[in-house]
């Protein structure tokens, strides 16, 4: 092997090894929304989860910075999905707290899914009156 061929082979191996070590970029979880239909009254375990979620929101126990979600488009929904999502809830969940005013002038709503023991937060406000979804949070 000539010195140039050896160097090129070594550079190629180093390049492949460097590319193989790059972790894949994190994909934001996709949130599917559905119309909220009042169902049967929740059981005692679900009420305890609701109280726990309310207590965590009051004590700022949810880290919203790292849990931003992408909302999946709903079939048959209106073109203006941001306004419609005010009346929608995450799939399988129910509202615990709706449109509570925050210190920064925005509003937040908390939703709990008792079967999966997960919570979701919708934050609405700012200049463009947009809705941002955060979650899922373990309860």
C-alpha positions, 0 to 999 in steps of 0.5 A: 500500500502506498502512503497516500492510499493508506492516509485516504483509507484512514481518513475514510475510516475516521469519517465513517466512525465520526458519523456513526457516533452522531445521535439522531435528533430528538423528534417532538412527540405528536399530540392528537386532539379529539372533541371532549365528550363528558363521560362517566364520573371519574373514580377515586384514583383518577380524582387523586391524579387530578388533584396531583396535577393541580398541585404540581401546576400550582407549585410550578412542578412541570418543566414546560421548556423541554416538553413542547409538542407538535399537534397533529391535524385532525381529520374534518376539522376547520382550516383554523386549527389554532382556534379550534384546539381551544375546544379539543382535548388530548386523546383519552384525557379530560380537563382538570383546569381550563383557562387559568390566568398566569402572571405573564397574561397568558392562560393555561389549561391542564388535561389528565389521561387517567389510563396512561397517568399522563398530563398535558398543558395547553398555554394560550396567549402572547401577541398572536394568541397562539396555543402551545401544547406541552407534555406528556408529563408523568403523574 
